[in-house]
Amino acid sequence: MRVIHGLDKSKGNFRETVVTIGAFDALHIGHRKIISEAVRSAEKMGGESIVVTFDPHPSTLLSHNPQPLLLNLSKKLSMLESFGVDVCLIINFSRSFRELSPHDFVRKTLAGYLKAKLIIIGFNYVFGKGRKGNAEFLSETGKKYGFEVRQVEPVKADGETVSSTRIRQLVREGNVERTNAFLGRAYEITGTVAKGKGQGHITGYRTANLNSIQGLLPAPGVYAGFAVLGKQRHRAALNLGWRPTFGSTESKDPAAEVHIVGFDNNIYGEELTFSFIKRIRDEIAFRSVEELKKQIEIDVEKIRSCIETQPAP
């Protein structure tokens, strides 16, 4: 897959292109349907499939309270390549780009630079200054610039329309099983392993403490999943919260501690990704360390049993 940052004319020269556009901030099953349609259509036409996306995410400029990303750019590009996309054009979402009218975006980028013959969009796609561009506008403009527009119907899971907004709600609720159904894969966060307070030696269960976390954190609690270190995957538990048993409830941000089952290596400074499979329980304040140790034993057994029935992501 070719990756183009900005409208680099030296990397253009497109023809017979099928284009789809969006932030694709989750690459959930609805996004994948749109992208798959673009890839199939391009193959049928003998042209190129092009995904147009944005960096930084538009919400950084359009929202007063931008949310953590569900998917970072590096992971997004890796997934797009695995879907068979030919080209990914990454547009810098700047203040000047935000002010671009829908017509200018079509004229300069879609028709001018990309030479689009077919544009495939989602059911609720809007674009341009004031979000005035939509499917109807694209269809009318396409008559002038020689491209067709195809709108993909929404995807539903258990009767509910899949969207990035709904996925964020599910993550915040800690409903990672439903989140995974909407994503079509395990939800993940990534962080750097840092030294903690040594409380793992007290409980007998060593943990990797995550700093500089990328991704939206779910509700506090204990989760079963996989710890991914490089190319290796290990059964693991993530405790997310304020360590109430040890009196650590004053921190603004919750601690993220990963216990890797049967693993005792030194991994300080390494990048660790946690893939969520199931929420085990709420965070609990125990009356003693002994009560906590007994509960951890129960948690580990639950993790073993539920992970053994799951393939590694």
C-alpha positions in Angstrom: 0.0 0.0 0.0 1.3 3.4 -0.9 1.0 6.1 1.8 0.9 9.7 0.7 1.1 12.5 3.2 -0.5 15.6 1.7 -1.3 16.3 -2.0 2.1 15.4 -3.3 1.9 15.9 -7.1 5.0 13.7 -7.6 3.1 10.7 -6.2 -0.1 11.4 -8.0 -0.8 10.4 -11.7 -4.0 8.5 -10.7 -6.5 7.0 -13.0 -9.7 4.9 -12.7 -9.7 5.5 -8.9 -12.3 4.4 -6.4 -12.2 6.7 -3.4 -13.6 6.6 0.1 -13.2 9.3 2.7 -13.4 9.5 6.4 -11.6 9.8 9.8 -12.0 6.0 10.2 -11.2 6.5 13.8 -12.2 2.9 14.8 -12.1 0.9 11.5 -15.1 -0.9 12.9 -17.2 -3.4 10.9 -19.2 -0.5 9.3 -16.0 1.1 8.1 -14.7 -2.2 6.9 -17.8 -2.7 4.8 -17.2 0.7 3.1 -13.5 0.0 2.5 -14.2 -3.6 1.2 -16.7 -2.1 -1.3 -14.0 0.3 -2.5 -11.4 -2.4 -2.9 -13.8 -4.7 -4.8 -15.0 -2.0 -7.1 -11.5 -0.9 -7.9 -10.5 -4.5 -8.7 -13.5 -4.8 -11.0 -12.7 -1.5 -12.8 -9.0 -2.3 -13.1 -8.2 0.8 -11.1 -6.9 1.8 -7.7 -8.7 1.9 -4.3 -7.8 5.0 -2.3 -8.7 5.7 1.3 -8.6 9.4 2.2 -8.1 10.0 5.9 -6.9 12.8 8.2 -4.2 13.5 10.7 -4.7 14.9 13.2 -8.2 13.6 13.8 -10.7 16.3 12.9 -12.1 16.4 16.5 -8.9 18.0 17.7 -10.0 21.2 15.9 -13.8 20.7 15.7 -14.4 19.7 19.3 -13.9 21.7 22.5 -13.2 18.4 24.3 -11.5 16.0 21.8 -11.6 12.4 22.8 -8.7 9.9 22.9 -8.3 8.0 19.7 -9.7 4.5 19.4 -7.0 3.7 16.9 -3.7 5.4 16.3 -2.4 6.2 12.8 0.2 3.5 12.6 -2.3 0.8 13.5 -4.8 2.3 11.1 -2.3 2.1 8.2 -1.4 -1.5 9.0 -5.1 -2.5 9.0 -5.8 -0.7 5.8 -3.0 -2.5 4.1 -4.3 -5.8 5.3 -7.7 -5.0 3.8 -6.1 -4.7 0.3 -6.2 -0.9 0.0 -3.9 0.3 -2.8 -3.3 3.9 -1.6 -3.9 5.9 1.6 -3.9 9.6 1.3 -3.4 11.4 4.7 -4.5 15.0 4.7 -3.3 17.4 7.4 -6.5 18.5 9.1 -5.4 22.1 9.7 -7.4 25.3 10.4 -7.2 26.3 6.7 -8.4 22.8 5.6 -11.3 23.1 8.0 -12.4 26.3 6.2 -12.4 24.6 2.7 -15.8 24.6 1.1 -17.3 21.2 0.0 -17.0 22.3 -3.7 -13.3 23.2 -3.4 -12.5 19.9 -1.7 -14.2 18.0 -4.5 -12.6 20.2 -7.2 -9.1 20.2 -5.8 -8.8 16.8 -4.2 -11.3 14.3 -5.3 -11.7 15.3 -9.0 -8.4 17.2 -9.4 -5.7 15.3 -7.6 -7.3 11.8 -7.3 -9.1 11.7 -10.6 -12.0 9.9 -8.8 -14.3 7.8 -11.0 -16.3 6.4 -8.1 -16.7 7.7 -4.6 -18.0 5.4 -1.9 -19.2 6.9 1.4 -21.0 5.8 4.6 -24.7 6.5 5.3 -24.0 9.6 7.4 -21.0 11.1 5.7 -20.7 14.9 5.7 -17.7 17.1 4.9 -16.4 20.6 4.2 -16.9 23.9 5.9 -20.0 23.9 8.0 -20.4 20.2 7.2 -22.5 21.2 4.2 -21.2 18.5 1.9 -23.2 15.2 1.9 -24.2 12.4 -0.5 -26.7 14.5 -2.4 -24.1 17.3 -2.9 -21.5 14.7 -4.1 -23.9 13.2 -6.5 -24.8 16.5 -8.1 -21.2 17.6 -8.2 -20.2 14.3 -9.7 -22.2 15.1 -12.8 -19.9 18.0 -13.5 -16.6 16.3 -12.7 -17.4 12.8 -14.1 -17.6 10.6 -11.0 -20.3 8.4 -9.5 -21.3 8.2 -5.9 -22.3 5.1 -4.0 -23.6 5.2 -0.4 -23.2 2.2 1.8 -26.0 1.3 4.2 -25.3 1.2 7.9 -24.1 -2.0 9.5 -26.0 -3.3 12.6 -24.9 -5.6 15.3 -27.6 -7.2 17.5 -30.1 -4.7 16.0 -28.0 -1.6 16.8 -26.3 0.6 14.3 -22.5 0.4 14.6 -20.8 3.8 15.0 -17.6 5.2 16.5 -19.7 7.3 18.9 -21.5 4.2 20.2 -18.2 2.3 20.5 -16.8 5.1 22.7 -19.9 4.8 25.0 -19.4 1.0 25.2 -15.7 1.4 26.1 -16.5 3.9 28.8 -19.0 1.5 30.3 -16.5 -1.3 30.3 -18.6 -3.4 27.9 -15.6 -4.7 26.0 -17.4 -7.8 24.6 -20.0 -5.7 22.8 -17.2 -3.3 21.8 -15.3 -6.2 20.2 -18.5 -7.2 18.3 -18.8 -3.7 16.9 -15.1 -3.6 16.0 -14.8 -7.1 14.6 -11.6 -7.5 16.6 -10.4 -7.1 20.2 -10.3 -3.5 21.5 -6.7 -2.5 22.5 -4.8 0.1 24.4 -1.0 0.5 24.2 1.4 1.9 26.8 5.0 1.8 27.9 6.0 -0.5 30.8 7.3 1.6 33.8 8.3 0.9 37.3 5.5 0.9 39.8 5.4 0.9 43.6 6.5 -2.7 44.0 3.1 -3.8 45.3 3.2 -6.9 43.1 5.8 -8.3 45.5 3.3 -7.9 48.4 0.5 -9.8 46.6 2.8 -12.3 44.9 1.5 -11.3 41.5 3.9 -9.1 39.5 2.4 -6.5 37.3 3.5 -4.3 34.4 2.5 -0.7 35.0 1.5 1.2 31.8 2.4 4.8 31.2 1.8 7.1 28.2 -1.3 5.1 27.3 -2.7 5.4 23.8 -6.4 4.7 23.5 -9.6 5.4 25.4 -9.6 3.8 28.8 -12.6 1.7 29.8 -14.4 1.8 33.1 -12.3 0.9 36.2 -12.2 -2.9 36.9 -10.4 -6.1 36.1 -10.3 -7.4 32.5 -9.2 -10.6 30.9 -7.3 -10.4 27.7 -3.9 -10.8 25.9 -0.7 -8.9 26.6 1.1 -8.3 23.3 4.9 -7.8 23.5 6.4 -7.5 20.0 5.1 -10.6 18.2 4.4 -12.6 21.4 1.0 -12.8 22.9 0.4 -13.9 26.5 -2.8 -14.5 28.6 -3.1 -11.6 30.9 -5.3 -9.5 33.3 -5.5 -5.7 33.4 -6.5 -4.0 36.6 -7.6 -0.4 35.9 -8.3 1.9 38.8 -7.0 3.7 41.8 -5.7 0.8 44.0 -8.1 1.5 46.9 -6.7 -1.4 49.0 -3.4 0.4 49.1 -5.0 3.8 49.7 -4.1 5.1 46.3 -7.4 6.9 45.5 -6.1 10.5 45.2 -4.6 10.2 41.7 -6.5 12.0 38.9 -5.8 9.3 36.4 -6.4 5.6 37.0 -3.5 3.2 37.1 -3.2 0.5 34.5 -1.5 -2.7 35.8 -1.1 -5.8 33.6 -0.5 -9.2 35.2 0.9 -11.6 32.6 0.1 -15.2 33.5 3.2 -17.4 33.9 5.5 -14.5 32.9 8.4 -13.1 34.9 10.7 -11.3 32.5 12.0 -7.8 32.9 10.1 -5.7 30.3 10.7 -2.1 31.7 10.7 0.4 28.9 9.0 -1.9 26.4 5.8 -1.2 24.6 2.9 -3.4 25.7 -0.5 -3.7 24.0 -3.4 -5.1 26.0 -6.3 -6.7 24.0 -9.5 -6.8 25.9 -11.6 -10.0 25.9 -13.9 -9.9 28.9 -14.6 -7.7 32.0 -14.2 -9.9 35.1 -15.3 -7.6 37.9 -15.5 -4.1 39.3 -12.6 -2.6 41.3 -12.9 -3.5 44.9 -11.4 -2.0 48.1 -10.3 -5.0 50.2 -9.9 -4.9 54.0 -6.5 -6.6 53.9 -3.8 -7.7 51.5 -4.8 -11.3 52.2 -8.3 -10.7 51.0 -6.9 -9.1 47.9 -4.5 -12.1 47.2 -7.4 -14.5 47.5 -9.4 -12.5 45.0 -6.5 -12.3 42.6 -6.3 -16.1 42.7 -10.0 -16.3 41.8 -9.5 -13.7 39.0 -6.5 -15.5 37.5 -8.5 -18.7 37.3 -11.4 -16.9 35.6 -8.9 -15.4 33.1 -7.4 -18.8 32.4 -10.9 -20.3 31.7 -12.2 -17.5 29.5 -9.0 -17.0 27.6 -8.6 -20.7 26.8 -11.8 -20.5 24.8 -10.6 -17.5 22.8 -8.1 -17.4 19.9 -5.3 -14.9 20.3 -6.2 -11.7 18.5 
